Amino acid sequence: MRDIILFGVSVGVLCLYFAFLLYEWFLNKKKMRAETDKTYNFILPAAKRILSILQNRLYMELKEETLKRYRKLYVGKSDDDIKRDYYIKHISVFLYMLGICQVLFFVTLLSCQNDRELVCGYYIEKNDIGGEQKEIKVETKIGGLEKELDITLPERKYSDEEIKIQSEKVKKYIYAHYLGKNKSSDKVCKNLYLMKKVKGSMFVVSWFSDDEKIISEQGKVYGSRISKPQQVGLTAVIKYEAFKEKLRFNVIVTPVKKGNEQSIWDELDKLLSDAMEKTKSLRYFKLPEKVAGKKIKYGINRYEPLWKLTAIMAVMFIIVPYLLESMTKSKVSDREKQLKLAYPEMIEKFVLLVNAGLPVKNAWIRITETEGEKSKANNYTDKNYLSKNYRDNYYLIEEMLLTRRQMENGLSEEKAYELFGRRIGLLSYMKFCTLLVQNMKKGTADLIRILEYESADVFNERKENVKILGEEAGTKLLLPMMIMMVIIFAIIMYAAFAGM
């Protein structure tokens, strides 16, 4: 019943999601084609619809700090357009994530349905000869008791084939590890580590216990079955084809008092061990049906990958919005760097034009008539058509073009220059705009001389900026240089050892 509900809910949510996207896409297809919105995509109409619904039902307002960042990145846009683009961007990302997560959830659900480990309630199919051992988790219910058992099944075998490697290595490994977590063979209360194989060797190790009720051949120690310390002999047989050698161990098992519940689980472990031994050459392994007179019910938790995926999706919905804001802050930082690097060139051009006899306003207009503006007129949205100069000075050119349009639309020069300095927010630009405004208000005759001094100072600043960029480049190259050094050192060491 749980399978049907999960499958039905998953399919229903997925169908509703794509039906909503398709409906909005077909409904707004003609309208979107009529608009020159190059950012249009399949998700955009649905994002706009969700934004419209949210705005009608909720009060949505951006923080002033966030709005200030986006004003710097989207020059000339109104606050309403910035807010609209901000919400549409975040809603679109949410819809993309939601679609991807739903598809992954559905695919994982299908893979869970294909996992049919438990056959007829009591049989587990083992891997065929030459395959790997199978490890499964079985939800076991005995009366009112429940426990998740980890069952490891070896691959199916026709006979006890043994594999060989150096016998001394195997014996040393057995002597060093067979006690497991027990500190001494004179006081054994925890399970022994009776390995069947030694990693890196071809030997097969067989174990035999003198008393399987106390120590099983798998190393299980049943200290709860004895009332006083008891010595048990163990025999390890290491084999390879005709080679066969026996190792003898004597351990003393100390009693352990356990409750009725633990006794049931110990008895079940014993039944599982016996069943594995009896079905060594059979295709199916049968789980015990009863223990201590109580019927056992088994089940397999097939949905563990599904819950893990759900947790990952929840974390994604928390992390991605923070990543978007982090990227925005990084863009603002890049904007400031670009404006600082573009300032010296702008000042030099301005001084040159003013010295040539152009008024301040005409000099400003002439600077904006750049190759970047022409490229923008040809194809505004495609960055491949924009000149390198425009791309490298994008924010400055956009700010100067906005100031030019404001003056052409009737805004006074003084106010336009003041707004230019405030929008950029850097001290050097604010100082430059203050000089222009003072010149227009008071008629300063020494504007050219002051700008020449500013140009000289800027030249020194440019040299400092170049030094800083050089240091940053050297820092970035440090990691590749270290990697190359490690590779070269490894090549030298390999050649040295190969020649020995």
N, C-alpha and C positions, 0 to 999 in steps of 0.2 A: 504493500500500500504506500509506503514511504517513497519507493522508487517512482510510482506513478505520479504522486503529488509533485515531487521534485522535477520530474521530466515535464509535466504539464505546465508548472509555473515557469520553468526556464523557457520553454517554447513560446508560451503566451507573452512573456515580457519581451522576448526577442522580436516576435512578430509585431507587437504594438510599437516597439521602437522604430523598426524599419518602415512600418505603415505610416507613422507620424512624419518621418523624414520624406518619404515619397509624396505624401499628400501635400506637404508644404512646398516641395520642389515643383510639382506639377501646377499647384495653385499660383505660384509666383514666377513661373518660368518666363512668361512673356514680359512681365514687369521688369524682371532682372535683366533680360536681354536688351530692353529699351534703355536701361541705365548703363552708364559707362563705369561700372564698378568692377575693376579688374581683380579685386579680392574675392569675387563671388565663387562659391563652391557649393557642394551638395548639402553641407551642414548649415550654411548661412541662413536660408529662409526659416528653418526650424529655430535657430538661435534668435532671430529677430522676433518670431512669434512668442517664444518664451519670455523675452525681454518685455514685450508689450503686455503680456499677462501679468508679469511681476510688477511692472510700473503701475498698473491699474489697481493692484491689490496691496502693494507694499510701498513704504517710503524708502527710496533708495538714494543715498547720497555718498559721494566719495569724500574721503578725508582730504583736508586741505593740503597736507604734505604729499599725498599721492597725486592730487590734481596738479600741484606745482611741478612735479617731475614730468608729467605727461605734457604740460604746457611747453616745457623746454624741448621735448622730443618732437612734438607735432606743432610746428611753427605756423601761426596764422589760423589755426582752428579755434572755433568757439568752445567754451566750456561744455555746452550741451553736446556738441559733436564728440568731444574728447570722452565724456562720460558714456555716451552711446557706444563708441568704438571699444572702450574699456570693458563694458559689460558684455558686449557681443563677443569679444575675443575670449573672455573667460568662460562664457556659456558654451562657445564652440569647442573649447578645449575639454570642458566637462562632457559634452556630448560625444566627442571622439573617444575619450577615456571610457565612458559608459558603454559605447558600442564594442570597443575592444574587449572590455572586461566581460560583457555578456557573451560574446563569441567564445572567449577562452573558457568561461564557466560552462557553456553548453558542450564544448568539445571535451572538457575534463569529465563532465557528467556522463557523456557517451563512453569514454574510456573506462569509467568506473562500472558501467553496465556490462562491459565486455569481460570484466574480471570475474570469472566463475571458478573460483578455487574449490569451493565446497560442493560436492556432488552428493545428492540424495541425503544431505544432512550429516553424514558420517564418513564420507570418503574424500580423500585429497589425492589428486593425480600428481605423481612424481615426474620429474624430468627423465627423459629417456637416457639410455646408456651414453656416456661421454658428455652428458650435459652437466650443468652446475647444480649445486645443492639449492634447494628451495627453502626460503625463509618466509613464513606467513604468520600473521597474528590472528588468533582465533578467540572470539568472544565466547567464553564458557560460562554456562549457568548450571549449577547443581543445587536444586531446591531453591533456597533463598540466597545462595551464595553466587557471586559473580566475580570473574577475573579474566583478564586478557592474557592469554598464554602465547609465548613466542615459541613456535615449533619449527625446528630445522630438520628438513628431510634430505637425506643424501640422494644422489641420482640412482636410478635403477641399475642393478648389476646382475650379470649372469653367474659370475664366480668371483672369488676373492683374489683379484689380480694385484700383485705387489709391484712397487716401483722402488728403484734403488738410488742411493747416493752414498757418500762416505759414511760408513757405520759409526765411526768414532764421533763424528759431528752429531749424529742422531742421539747417541747415548749421552753425550754431554748435555744436549738440550733437554733430554728427558729428565736426567738427574737434577738439572737446574730449575725445571718448571713444573714437575708433576705434582708438587705440594700445593700449587695454586697460591691462595692467600694465607695458607697456614704457615706459621713460622717454623714449626718443627714436626717431624714425623711421630714424636712421642705424645703430641697433643693435637689431634686432628678434630676440628669441629665444623669446618667449612668444606665446601665441595672441592674435590681435587681436580686438577687439570690433566685429564688423561687424553692426550691428543691422539688423533688417528693418523695424522700426517705431520711432518715437519716442513715448514715453509722452506723452499729452496732445495728440498731433497726429493728423492724418488722412492724412499722407503714408505712402507705401510706398517703402522703400528697397531697391533691387536692387544687388548687388555682382558685379563681374566681375574675375577675376584674369588677369593676363597669363600666369602659369604656375601652374596648379592643382596641379602636383606639389610645389610649394614652399609656396604659400599657397592654401588652398581658398576657395571663395566663402563658406563659413561662418566663416572667420577662423582655421582651423586652420593652424598654422605647423609645417612638417615640416623642421626644421633638421637632422635626422639624415640627410636625403637629399642634402645638399650637403657638399663638402669645403672650400669657401672662401666668403667673403661674396659674396652675389649680390643684385643689385637687382631688385625685382619691382614692376611697376606695378599699381595697383588703380583701378577705376572704380566710383564710386557714382552710381546713377541714381535721382533722386527724382522721383516722378510724382504727378500728380493730373489725371485726365481728359486734356485736351489739353495740359496743362502738363507739360513734361519738361525737366530740367536735369541735366547731368553734372558730377561733381566728380572730379578726378584726384589721385591720391596716389602717391608713389614711396617705397618703404621698402627698407632694406637688411637682408636676413636673414643672421644669423651662424650658422655650422654648430654643431651639437650632437652630441656623440658619445653614442650610446645602444646598449644591448645588444640581443641578438636578441629577447628577450621584449618590450621596448618597441617594437621594429620591427613585431612581429606586431600589437600593439594599434593602432599608428599605421595599419597597412595596413587593419585592420578598420574604423577610423574613416573611412578613405577610401572603403571599400566601402559603408558605411552612408550616407555623404553622397551617393554616386552613386545608390544605390537610392532615396533620398528624392526626388532630382530626377527620376528616371525614373517614379516612381509618384505624381507630384504630383496627378494627376486620377483616380487609381484608388481604389477603396474600401479595398483591403487593401494593407498595406506588407509586402513580403517581406524577411525578414532573410537575409543571406548564408549560404550553406551551407558554404563552404570559404574558408580564408584560408591563404596560403603552403603550399598543398597539404594542409592538415590539415582534417578535418571538424569542424564547430562544432556544439555542443549547447547549446540554450537552455532556460531555465526561469525561472519567476517566483516570487519569494518572497511567497506569498499570506498567510503566517502572521505577518507583521510586527505587525499590530494585535493578534494573539493574544498574542504575547510581551510587548508593552507592557502589555496588560491584566493579564497574570500578574504583572508587576513591580509594578503599582499595587496589586493584591490583596495581595501580600506586604507592601508598605509599610503597607496598612490594618491587617493583623493585628498589626503592631508598634505602630502609633500609637494605635489605639482603646483598648487597655487603659490606656495612659498618660493618655488623655483622661478615662476613667472615674475614675481616681484623682484627677486634677486637679479634676473636678467634685465629688468627695467632699470634698476639702480646701476647696473654695469653700463648700460647704454648712456645714462646720464653722465657717468664718469668719463666715458669715451668722448662724449660731446664736449665736455670741458677741456679735455686734452686737445681735441681738434681745434677748438676756438683759440686756445693759447698758441698753438703752432701757426694758425692762420693770421694772427694779429700783426706780426711784423710785416708780412707781405702786403696786407691791406693798408697799413700806415705808409709804407714806401710808395705805393701807388697813389695814395691820397696826396702826399706831399708833392709828388711829381706833377699831378694834374693841377693842383693849386698854384704851384710855381709857374706852370704854363699859362696861367691867367684865367682859369675857369673858376666861377663862383663855387661855393661849398656845395650847393644843391646839385649843380651840374656835374661837379666832380663825383658826387655820390651816385648820380644816375649813370655816369660813364663807367664806374667800377662795376655796377650791376649788369652792364651789357657785356657779359662774358660768354665764353664758349659754352659754359655750363647752362646759361639761360637759353641759348639757341638749341642746345641738345634737349633741354627740357621742353621747349616748344615743339620739337619734332616728335618726341615720344616721352611723355612725362613719367609714365609708370615703369618703363623698361630701363633698368639701370645699365644694361649693356650698351644703350645708345648715349649715355651721359659721358661727358669727357672726364678724364682723370682729375683735372683741376676741380671740376664741379664735385666729384665724389670726395676728394680730399678736403674740400672746404664747404661741404654741404650745408652745415648749420649756419655758418656765417653768411653765405650767399642767400639762403632762405630768409634770414633775419633782415638783411639789407634790402631784399626784394619786397618784403612786407612793409618796411619803412618807406620805400619808394612809392608803393601803392597807396599807403596812407597819405602821403603828401600829395599825390595826384588826385586823391579823393577829397581834398580840401582841408586836411589836418595841417596845422601850422608846423613849420620846420622845427621850431624849438621843442614843441610837444612830441613830435615824431622822434627826434634824437633822444629825448629823455626816456621815452618808452623803449627805444632800442637798447639803451644802457641798462634799464631795469630788467628787461626780458633776459638779456644775456647773464647779468648778475656777476660778472667778473670785474675786478678792480680796474684793470687796464682799459677795458672798454668804457666803463663808467667815467673814468678820467678823460678819455678822448671825447666822449659826448659832452661832458661839462665844458671842455674847451670850445667846442663848436657852439654850444648854447650861449656862453659868455661872449663869444665873438659877435653873435647875431644881436644880443641884447645891448651890449656896451660898445660894439664896434671896435674891438681890439685890433690895433694896427700891426701888432707883432705876432699874428697868428702863424704866419709862415715860419718865423724864427722859432716859436714855441714847438711847432710840429717837427721842425728839423731836430731840435733837442730830443723830442720824444722818439724820433726815428733812430737817433744815435743810441739812446737808452735801450730801445727795442732790439737793436743789433746786438748789444751785449747780452740781452735776455735770450735772444735766439741762440747764441753760442752756448749759454748755460743749458738751454733746452736740448741742444744737440749732445752735450756731454751726458745729460741725464738719460737720454735715449740710448746712447752708446753703452752706458753702464747697465741699463735694463736688458739690452741685447746680449751683453756678456753674461749676465746672470741666467738668461734663458738658454744660452748655449752650454752652460755648465753641466747640466744633466746629460745631453748627448755626448759631450766630451768624456764624462765619466764612464758612460756605457761603452764607448769606443775603447777606452783604456782597459776596461775589464775584458772585452773581447780580445784585444791584442795580447793581454797577459795570459788569457786562457789558451790562445793559439801557441804562444811561446812555451807554456808549460806542457801542452800536449806534444809538441815537437820534441821537447826535452825528454819526456817519459817514453815516447815512441822510439827514440834512439837508444835507450838503455838496453 
